[in-house]
Amino acid sequence: MGNIQVALSIVLMFFLLVSLHEWGHYYFARRAGILVREFAIGFGPKLFSIKRGETRYTLRLLPIGGFVRMAGEDPEVVEVQPGQTLAVRVNKDDVVTRIYLDRLDERSGSGVMRGEVKSLDLERDLYIALDVDGEIERYSVHPQALIIARGRETQIAPIDRQFGHKPVGKRALAIFAGPVMNFLLAFVLFAAYLIQVGVPLENSSKVFISKVLPDTPAQQSGLADGDWVKSVNGEPIGGDVQKFVDQINASAGKQMNWIVDRDGLDVPIKVTPDPETGKIGIYPAGEMRKPGAGETLNFASKSMVEMTERIFEGFRKLIFGEFKLDDLGGPVKTTQVSVEIAREGIDQLTLWAAVLSLYLGIFNLLPIPALDGSRLLFLGIEAVRGKPIDPNRESMVHLVGFAMLMLLMLVVTYNDIVGLVKN
């Protein structure tokens, strides 16, 4: 891959991993009737924003995740209080569709009423009573009415559209759906990887160079992807991949004379394995065939299980202090590794994306404050107790957890940058 292609591939990979995770939250929240205020990719300042229907879709500066903001999950920034002077716009049925909190002198025209709020309920009864020139006018409020203040529109959230007032099962499904989307994506990507590379043909009679890595002895010697290695130092290779690899390893620092078949022509190649590692920078493979549906599903399933075991082994080492800070990687190191893998080809990037998606799903299910696992834990406690934990206390737990995660992210990112500078 070229540099531009590598960059675009990595951006697309991270966008897919995060957006599909958040889409899981979004889709099941919408199905539960929850008002989704924002679907965001990234954190921090907004780079791009567009509103479609009830939801605002945003792209933010820091590409370290994403979020779906649901009504009732966090304190609303706009409040209307009795005694406040405002203006409302009503439709032909005398139902309030817009509530204006500022620039009242500019609000005029048919259907606009200005007055002092005497009473209101924007969650249950959906009404607002105004003192208009000494007379009390009571209006019904549309369940999708907008509050306009400081140039921003905020849709009201009736109680039956708030996250916290939905049954525990529906809330848990909306939270759990994010990691599930990552698991499904990982399974699909593992399957896609096998389809791309194929499976070894039994009793293969040939050895091919499936991939030549950049800046290696193999590339410098002129070897190319797809070359069929017919002989090494005058000895036919046949289809024995292991014999071929052993010959390379045994020739560290020594020139080897190969004959490869390229587009039907015999091409002589002189290549010298690295004197220290005995490697030349290739992926050898026998003849390959397309996998069957059963083989593909079996490979994807086994890959999910094996990689899950490795991920939990990594967590175990981290808990028991078998990892040092230098072993941890943040966004910078992950991007660096992704670039190196992307240069090896789309098949390797597909495999790497499958691993990252699986890791993202598992990590989000850990009972760490601010992650999906912690929110599911609180919902489980609520189901057992029969009543929710104080929302203020839960919000504080998630806020502290999020701050700690951001602090850890800063530390590992700093460590990544220092490592890059040193290297």
N, C-alpha and C positions, 0 to 999 in steps of 0.2 A: 504493500500500500504506500502511496505517496503521502506527504505530510498533510495536505488538505484532506485527503480521503480518510486518513487516520483520525484527524481532529473531528471531522463530521461524524465518523462512526462512533467515537467515544461520546460525543454530545448526544447522539441519538440513543446510545445504550443507556446512559444515565437518565435521560428524559423518559425512556420507556420504563425503567425500573421504578422510578419515583411516581410517575403519572399513573401507572397501572395500580400501584399500591393505593394511592389517594383515590383513584376512581372506584376501587372497591368500597372505601368508606362512603364516598359520595353516592354511589348507586343504591346501596342498601339503606342509607339515611333517607334518600328521596323516596324509596319504596315504603319506608315506615312513616312517611308524611312529615318528616323533619325538614324545617326550612334550612337550606344550606346557603349561608351568606357568601362564603368565599371558597374557591378551589384554587390553591396556590402551589406553585412549584418554586421551591427556594424559600429563603428567609431574608429579612431585612427590607431595604427600600424597594419600592416597586419599579420595575423596568418597563413593564407593559401591563395594561389592564383593559379588560373589555367585559361588559355586562350582557348576559344573555338570559332572558327570563328573570328568575329570582336570584340567580347566582352571578357573582363577579369572578371572572377567571383572571388570575394574575401570574406574572412571571417576575420573580424577585431576584435581588442581586446575588445573594449567597447560595450557591448550588449545593447545599448540604442536606437536602431533604425537601419536604413539602408538608402541607396540612390542608385539612378541610375544616372550615369554621362553621359550626352549626349553631343555630339559635339556642340560647339558654346555656351554652357551654361556658361562656365568659360574660362578664357584666357588659351590658349594652352601654355604649358611650353616649347615647342620646336619651335624655329623660325629660318628660313633660310633667310639671307640677301644678297643682291648684294655685291660683293667684298669678300665674304667668300669662302675659299678653301674647297672643299669637294670631295667626290667620289660618283659615282652613278653606280648602276648595271642595265643593260638593258637586255631585253629578245630578242628573235630572231627577233621580229618585231621592234627593236630599241625603245621600250617603257620602261621608267624608272619604276622599281618595288621597288627599295630600294635606299635611300639617306643616305650616311654615313657622319657624321659630325666630328668624331674623330677617332683616331688610323688609320689614313689614310695610313701610311706606311705598315700596315698589310693587307690592302685591295688590292688584286691583283687577277689576273686570267681572264679568258675569260668573256667578257661582262662588265667589270668594267672600268669606265672612271674617271679620276681625273682631276679637273680643277677649275678655279675661276668662281664664279657665276657672269654673266653679267646682267642677268634679269631672272625673274621667276614669275609664277602665279600658286599657288597650290590650288586656290579656284574656279576660273572661267574657264580660258583658259587651265589650266593644262599642263604647259610646263616649261622647264628649259633650259636656254641658258648658255653654259659653254665655257670659253676660255681654250682650250686644246692645249697646246704647240703653242700658237699664233693663232690658228684657232678657230673661233666661231662655236660651234656645238649646234644645237637646238634639243631637244628631247621632245617628248610627255611624260606626266607623267600619269601612271595608276591611276584611281580613288581610288584604294585601296593600293597605294604605302605606304611603311613604311619608317619613318625617324628613323635612329638608332643613338643614342647618349648616352654616359655613360652606355652602356650595356642595354639600354631600347629601346623598339620599340614603336613608336607612329604612328598610321595610319593617313594619311592626311584626311581632311574633306572637300570635295568639297562643294560649297555654297549650293547646293540643298540637302545636307545631314546634314545641321546644323539646330539645333532646332529653332533658331530665324528667319530662312528664310522659314519656313513652314507656311501655312495659319493659322490664329488665331484658327479656329475650330479644326484643327488637333492637335495643341499644347495644347489647352484646354482639349481635350479628353485624351491626354497622361498624363496630370496632374490629371484630375478628376478620371481617371481609378483606381488610387491607393486607395483612400477612398472607391470607389464603390466595389472593391474587398473585403474590410473589411466588408462592409454592407452585401454583399452576403454570406461571410463566417459566419457572426453573425447569419443570417437567417438559414443557414444550421445547425449550432451548436445548436440553440434553438430547431429546429426540432429534431435533434439527441438526445437531452436531453429528450424530451418527449417520444421518442421511447424507450429510455433506462428505464425510470422510469414507463411508462405507465400512464393510467388514472384510477381514482377510479371506481370500479364497483358499479352500483346503487344497493341499498339494500344489501350491503355487510353484510355477517354474521360472519366475522372474523376480528380480528385486528392482524397485523403482526408487527414485529420489522424489518423495512426495512434497518436500519443501526444503528450500535452501535459505538459511538465515543470513541477514545482511551483515556485512563487515566481519566475515569469517573466512577461513582458508578455502572453504567450498566455493563461496562466491568469487573470491579472488582468482580461483583456478578456472572459472568459467562454467562450473556446473550449473544446471538449470532445473527448475521444477519439471517433473515428468520424465527426466532422463532414465533410461533403462540401463542398469549396470550389467554389462555382459561379462567382463573379466577384470581382475585386479592382479597386477604384476604377472600377467600371462596366464593366470589360473581362472577358469570359468567359475562363476558364482552360482549359477542356477537360480533356485528360489530360496536358498538358505539365508534368511536375514541375519540370524545370529552369527553365522560364520562370517558374514560380511562385516558386522560390527566388531567382532573379535579381531579381524585382520586390521581394521583401522586403529583400534586401541593398542595393538601390538606394534604399531608403526609410528609411535609418537616421535616427532622430530625428523622422521625419515620420509623422503619423497616416494610417492606411490604412483604407479603407472596404470591408469584405468582405460578401458574402452567402454564407451557408453553409446547406446543407440538413441539418436535424436532425429525424429521424423524420418526413420528408415535409413539413416546414414550413420556409419560408425565414426565416432569422434574420439580422438585420443585426448586424455586429460591427465595432467600432472598435478597432484595435490599432496601437500605435506601437513599431516595432523599437527595440532598444537603440541609443542614439546612437553608442556606441563600436564595438560589434561588428556591428551591423546584424542581429542575430538576435532572434527572439521566443520561442524555446524550444519548438519542435515537431519531430516527426518526420513529414515529409510522405511520402506513398506513393501510387502509382497503384493501380488495381484489382488485387487479389491473387487467386491461386487456390491450391488445395492442391497441393503437389509430388507427383510420382510417386515410386515406390520408387527408380528409377534416379537421379532428380534428387537425392533425399535422400542416397543413398549417395555420390554424386559430390561433393555439397557437403561432407559430413562428411570425406571423404578429402582434398579440396583444403584445407579449413580446417585439418586436422591438419598438412599439409605446410607451408602458409603460416605458421601460428603457430609451428611448430617452428623455421623459419628465423628468425623474429623473436626467439624466445627465445635461440637461439645467437648472434644478432647482439648481443643484450644481454650475454651472457657475454663476447663478444669485447671489447665496450666496457669492461666491468668489468676484464678482465685487463689491457688496455692503458691503463688510467687515464682513460678518457674519461667515467667517472661520478664524481661527487663523493659524499661521505657523505650529503649531503642528498637525493641521488637514490635512495638505497636505502630500502626500506620494510620494517618488521618487522610483527609481528602487529597492532599498533595501527593503522598506516597501511593495512594490508590490510583490516582490519575497517571502517575509515572509508570506503575506496573501495567496499567491498561494500555498505555502508549506502546510499551515494549511488546505486549501480547498482540496488539492490533497489527504491528508491523509483521508478525508471523503469518497473518492471513485472517480472512473472515471466519474460517472454521474455528480457529483458536480463540478469537474474540467471542464467538458464539458460546463456546464452552465456558469462558471466563464470565460472561454475562449470566449464564445459568448458575454458576457458583455464587456470584454476587447477589442474585435474586433470592436464592435459597438462604444465604446468610442474612439478608435484609429481613426476610420473613421471620426467621428464627430469632434474630436479635430484637425485633420489635415485640415479640411475645414474652421477653424476659420481664419479670416483675420489678422493673426499674421505674421510679417515678418519671412521669411525662411520656413514657412509652405505652404502646397499646396494651402490653401485658399488665402494667400497673392499673390501667383503667379497667381492664377485665377483672382484675383482682378486687377492686372496689365494688364492681357490679356483683361479683360472687358473694362478697360479704353482705351486700344489700339483700341478695336473694335469701341468704341464710337468716339474717336478722329480721327480714320482713319490712325493713324501713331503711332509707338511704343514710349514709354518713353525712354529717354536716357539709353541705357544698363548699362553704368557705374553707373548712379544714382540708377537704380534698383538693381544692384549687391551690391552696398553699403548698401541699405536698408536691403537686405536679409542677408548680412554679419553681420551687427549690430544686426539684429533680432536673428540670429543664436548664436551670442556671448551672448546675453541676456538670451536665452533659456538655453545655457550651464551653465551660471552663476546660474540661478534658479535651474537647475539640481544639481549643486554642493551644493547649500544651502539646498535643501530638502534632498539630500543624506546624508549630514553631520547631519542634524536633525534626519534622520532615524537611523543613526549609534549611535548617542547620546542616542536616545530612546531605542535602543537595549541594550546598556551598562547599562543604568539605570534600565532596567527591568531584 
